[in-house]
Amino acid sequence: MALMQQKFISTKQLNRSFANNIARLLRTGIEENGRASLVVSGGRTPAELFDALSKANLEWDKVDISLADERWVDNSNDASNEKMLRAKLLVNNAASANFFPLKTQHANAEDAVQECTANLQNMHTPFDVVILGMGEDGHTASLFPCSEQISAGLDLESGNAYIAVQPTTAPNQRMSLTLPALLNSKQIYLHLTGDNKKQVLETVLSDDDEMAMPIRAVINQAEVKLMWAP
C-alpha cells in the first residue's frame, strides 16, 4: 500500500526518536484496551534501540512482547534472538513486560507450530507495533525467498500464524510469523541502518515480485513506516 520514509542523520537520533514513538503507541494501546503488544525482530540493528526503549516510562506489566522470528537454537546461544532481547530490552523498566518466546523444547520447529500458535492467543492482538528488519536478499522475519516454505509463508489465506522455515542461504531452522500474522498490526515499522540496506530497499521498491524479495509483500499489503539512518 505505502512506504512512509523517515530518515535520520545518525543512529543515535533514530533510536531516540523511534523509542519515543514506540512508547507513545504502547501507552495509547494501554489507555484504549488495558493492554498493548509489541513484536520485534532480532539481529544487531535494534540492540541500541531496545536499550533506549527499555528505559521508557510506561506500564510495562501491561505490555506483551514477542519476536517476529527465532532461530531454532537454545536461548543461551549467541544466535538466539531471545538471548539478545533478554539482554537489551527485557531489562530496566521493561523487565516487567510479558514476554512470549518462540523457541520451545521441541527439537524440530515444525513440531512447535501448534504450541507457538496457542501462546499467541494469550497476547493482545492486533499487535500495537511490529518492528521488522530486512536482509540483503529482501527477506523479513524468517520469510526467506530461498526457502521451500516461502509460498506458504506469504499466503494470506493460509489461516496460519506461524511457519517453520529452513533457509538454504542462512544457518539454523527458524520459526516465523507468517505474512497475515505480521499484517495483523496497527503499526508496522521497517528499521534499517546503513547505505547497503538503503540500496537493497531501492531494489525492493523497483519491482513487485514478492516471492523474490518477501519484504515487498508487507509493503504491498500495509502502510509501513521506514526508520533509517546511515
Buried (B, 14 or more C-beta within 10 A) or exposed (E): EEBEEBEBEEBEEBBBBBBEBBBEBBBBBBEEEEBBBBBBBBEEBBBBBBBBBBEBEBBBEBBBBBBBBBBBBEBEEEBBBBBBBBEBBBBBBBEEBBBBBBBBEBEEBBEBBEBBEEBBEEBBBEBBBBBBBBBEBBBBBBBBBEBEBBEBBBBEEBEBBBBBBBBEEBEBBBBBBBBBBBBBBBBBBBBBBEEEBBEBBEEBEEEEEBEBBBBBBBBEBBEBBBBBBE
